[in-house]
Amino acid sequence: MASAFRNLSWWAQDYAYAGIWQVRAFFNRVDPATYRAGDRTPIVVIPGVYETWKFLQPLVEDAHAAGHPVHVLGRLRHNRHPVVESADRVAEYLEEHDLRDAVIAAHSKGGLIGKQVMIGRAGHRVRSMLAVATPFGGSRYANLMWGPTLRIFSTKDATILALGEQRDVNARIVSMYGRFDPHIPERSELPGATNIELDTGGHFRILEHPRVIAELLALAE
């Protein structure tokens, strides 16, 4: 019973966090190009479904303040396109800007896109990836969704299954997730990756956990 109340509390806090940042993102008019300055390892940010890069702005600002050029992809818009299509757009961006030895910082669906990039034509341009709350094995809740945007997270989805079979790049991925995720009951453990379970819960609010930025900066050293 205690764990159920704890999870309910985490769930409520999670949606409050998501709501606040969606509102802030709507009113935010920061030019993302201002974050591209820096002489350290480049970081490429890939948000989750229905999110823009602004949802991850606290992470962007911390990484930029540490001297890293941070690249956000406006071409993904609200990230509703299929994983493979979105990965092609990220690969195009890496090639257009000639980014090398880059680190990907991804949230949720962004981690699936990031892994698709790593196994694709631009994979040699990516050093590693930090994936936060990514449904690498899918989510059984997606089977209950009507729209195709969310059904792609099904545990039986062809892309999810195909990515699961590609394990060569997993050693270059750090997967971080909470003890409880209201969207991914299976959580985000990825075989062969560095898996870090945070002593908290949520799908969105763990983005502000101090360990997340610490791991990102460690990867980008």
Beta strands, then each sheet from edge to edge (+ up, - down):
strand 1: 43-46
strand 2: 70-72
strand 3: 102-107
strand 4: 126-132
strand 5: 173-180
strand 6: 194-201
sheet 1: 2+ 1+ 3+ 4+ 5+ 6+
end
